[in-house]
Amino acid sequence: MGIKVQGMEAVTKELERIRANMAPALGAAIEDATKFGRKTAVDAIFNQYGFKSKSYVESHFSVSFNPRTLTGYISARRRSSTANRFITASHFRTGKKGQRVPIGYTIAYIRNEPVWFKGAFNFIGKNGNQVMYVRGRGQKWRTFKEARKDYKNKGAYGPSVAGSFGVIRDQIEPPIIKFLRERYQYHASK
């Protein structure tokens, strides 16, 4: 990115000198703010959404910084998260022979806002992952194949990390801007 003023070569040279002097401090501040933004986003998503582990949210974020163009990128995975990541409790009833029979799960997609899904079951899916299906009234299926045959029935999924990031982005902008200013002042004073 160049700075140019037409007809005033001395002004152009001075602006380029100032930019060259500012670039290292600005680059360091942007790189620090990118890392801070990732941490802030992970914390905000974990606090607002009911993900069981913060490490899951962290593992689906990526950060990059380009010193040449002085740009930092924070991105997240767009694939929906399985409902198993949001389970807060399992519900059982006593069967005819005294055994515990599962009758559903309490799921909190939003932290501290649980909902009981009656008739929810976990199955091992095609890829070896656990998939949750919710059986509605009148449905009698008991196996994964039977659940998949019912065209109305789809696995239960929650928000993706990227979708969550899109929602909390406006909340985390002010602290990132403040941090960026502080880091630029710090690096510029060195």
C-alpha positions as CSV (number, residue, x, y, z in Angstrom):
1,M,0.0,0.0,0.0
2,G,1.6,3.3,-1.1
3,I,0.8,6.8,-0.2
4,K,1.2,9.4,-3.0
5,V,0.4,13.1,-3.3
6,Q,0.3,14.3,-6.9
7,G,2.7,17.1,-7.8
8,M,4.4,17.2,-4.4
9,E,7.2,14.7,-4.3
10,A,8.6,16.0,-1.0
11,V,5.3,15.5,0.8
12,T,5.0,12.0,-0.7
13,K,8.5,11.1,0.5
14,E,7.7,12.5,4.0
15,L,4.4,10.5,4.2
16,E,6.2,7.3,3.1
17,R,8.9,7.9,5.7
18,I,6.3,8.4,8.4
19,R,4.5,5.2,7.3
20,A,7.7,3.3,7.2
21,N,8.4,4.4,10.8
22,M,4.9,3.6,12.0
23,A,4.5,0.2,10.2
24,P,6.5,-1.9,12.7
25,A,4.6,-0.6,15.7
26,L,1.3,-0.8,13.8
27,G,2.0,-4.3,12.6
28,A,2.9,-5.5,16.1
29,A,-0.2,-3.9,17.5
30,I,-2.4,-5.5,14.9
31,E,-0.9,-8.9,15.5
32,D,-1.4,-8.6,19.3
33,A,-5.0,-7.4,18.8
34,T,-5.7,-10.4,16.5
35,K,-4.6,-12.8,19.2
36,F,-6.5,-10.8,21.8
37,G,-9.6,-10.8,19.5
38,R,-9.5,-14.6,19.2
39,K,-9.3,-15.1,23.0
40,T,-12.0,-12.5,23.6
41,A,-14.3,-14.2,21.0
42,V,-13.7,-17.7,22.5
43,D,-14.6,-16.4,26.0
44,A,-17.7,-14.5,24.8
45,I,-19.0,-17.5,22.8
46,F,-18.3,-19.9,25.7
47,N,-20.1,-17.5,28.2
48,Q,-23.1,-17.0,26.0
49,Y,-23.6,-20.4,24.4
50,G,-23.9,-23.8,26.1
51,F,-20.8,-25.5,24.7
52,K,-19.6,-28.0,27.3
53,S,-15.9,-27.3,26.8
54,K,-14.0,-24.1,25.9
55,S,-11.3,-26.1,24.2
56,Y,-13.9,-27.2,21.5
57,V,-14.6,-23.5,20.7
58,E,-10.9,-22.7,20.7
59,S,-10.0,-25.6,18.4
60,H,-12.5,-24.3,15.7
61,F,-11.0,-20.8,15.5
62,S,-8.0,-19.8,13.3
63,V,-5.9,-16.7,13.4
64,S,-3.6,-15.3,10.8
65,F,-1.6,-12.0,10.4
66,N,-0.1,-10.7,7.2
67,P,2.7,-8.2,8.0
68,R,3.0,-7.1,4.4
69,T,-0.6,-5.7,4.2
70,L,-0.9,-5.1,8.0
71,T,-4.1,-7.3,8.2
72,G,-5.2,-9.7,10.8
73,Y,-7.8,-12.4,10.3
74,I,-9.9,-14.3,12.8
75,S,-12.2,-17.0,11.3
76,A,-14.2,-19.9,12.7
77,R,-15.6,-23.2,11.5
78,R,-19.1,-23.0,9.8
79,R,-20.2,-26.6,10.4
80,S,-23.0,-27.0,12.8
81,S,-22.2,-28.5,16.2
82,T,-24.0,-31.7,17.2
83,A,-26.5,-31.3,20.0
84,N,-24.4,-33.7,22.2
85,R,-22.1,-30.7,22.8
86,F,-24.9,-28.9,24.7
87,I,-26.3,-31.7,26.9
88,T,-26.6,-30.7,30.5
89,A,-28.5,-33.7,31.9
90,S,-29.8,-37.1,30.9
91,H,-33.3,-38.3,31.9
92,F,-34.3,-41.9,32.7
93,R,-37.3,-43.8,33.8
94,T,-37.5,-47.2,35.4
95,G,-38.2,-50.0,33.0
96,K,-40.4,-53.1,33.6
97,K,-37.5,-55.1,34.9
98,G,-36.1,-52.3,37.1
99,Q,-33.5,-51.1,34.6
100,R,-32.9,-47.5,33.7
101,V,-34.4,-46.6,30.3
102,P,-33.4,-43.2,28.7
103,I,-36.3,-40.9,27.9
104,G,-34.5,-37.7,26.8
105,Y,-31.9,-35.1,27.5
106,T,-31.8,-31.5,28.8
107,I,-30.0,-29.4,26.3
108,A,-28.9,-25.7,26.8
109,Y,-28.0,-24.1,23.4
110,I,-27.9,-20.8,25.3
111,R,-26.0,-21.0,28.6
112,N,-28.4,-21.3,31.6
113,E,-31.5,-21.8,29.4
114,P,-32.1,-25.5,29.4
115,V,-34.8,-27.3,27.4
116,W,-35.9,-30.9,27.9
117,F,-36.0,-32.9,24.7
118,K,-38.3,-35.8,25.4
119,G,-37.7,-38.8,23.2
120,A,-34.1,-37.8,22.3
121,F,-31.6,-40.6,21.6
122,N,-28.0,-40.8,20.7
123,F,-26.7,-43.1,17.9
124,I,-23.4,-43.7,16.4
125,G,-23.5,-42.1,12.9
126,K,-22.0,-43.2,9.6
127,N,-18.7,-41.4,10.4
128,G,-18.4,-42.9,13.8
129,N,-19.6,-39.7,15.5
130,Q,-22.5,-39.5,17.9
131,V,-25.7,-38.1,16.4
132,M,-28.8,-37.1,18.4
133,Y,-32.3,-37.7,17.0
134,V,-35.5,-36.6,18.6
135,R,-38.4,-39.0,18.3
136,G,-41.8,-37.2,18.0
137,R,-45.3,-38.3,19.1
138,G,-46.4,-41.5,17.4
139,Q,-42.9,-42.4,16.1
140,K,-41.8,-45.9,17.1
141,W,-38.3,-46.2,15.6
142,R,-35.5,-47.5,17.8
143,T,-32.5,-47.8,15.6
144,F,-30.3,-45.4,13.6
145,K,-31.4,-46.9,10.3
146,E,-35.1,-46.5,11.2
147,A,-34.5,-42.9,12.3
148,R,-32.7,-42.1,9.0
149,K,-35.5,-43.6,6.9
150,D,-38.0,-41.1,8.3
151,Y,-37.5,-38.2,5.9
152,K,-39.0,-35.7,8.4
153,N,-36.5,-36.6,11.1
154,K,-33.1,-35.0,11.0
155,G,-30.3,-35.1,13.5
156,A,-30.4,-32.4,16.2
157,Y,-27.7,-29.8,15.8
158,G,-26.8,-26.6,17.6
159,P,-25.1,-23.4,16.4
160,S,-21.8,-23.5,14.6
161,V,-18.8,-21.7,16.1
162,A,-18.8,-19.3,13.2
163,G,-22.6,-18.6,13.6
164,S,-22.0,-17.9,17.3
165,F,-19.0,-15.6,16.4
166,G,-21.3,-13.6,14.0
167,V,-23.7,-13.0,16.9
168,I,-21.2,-11.8,19.5
169,R,-19.0,-9.9,17.0
170,D,-20.6,-6.5,17.9
171,Q,-20.1,-7.1,21.6
172,I,-16.3,-7.8,21.3
173,E,-15.4,-4.9,18.9
174,P,-15.1,-2.2,21.6
175,P,-12.6,-4.1,23.8
176,I,-10.5,-5.1,20.8
177,I,-10.4,-1.5,19.6
178,K,-9.3,-0.3,23.1
179,F,-6.7,-3.1,23.2
180,L,-5.4,-2.2,19.7
181,R,-5.0,1.5,20.7
182,E,-3.1,0.5,23.9
183,R,-0.8,-1.9,22.1
184,Y,-0.1,0.7,19.4
185,Q,0.9,3.3,22.0
186,Y,3.0,0.7,23.7
187,H,4.9,-0.4,20.6
188,A,5.2,3.2,19.3
189,S,6.8,4.3,22.5
190,K,9.6,1.7,22.3
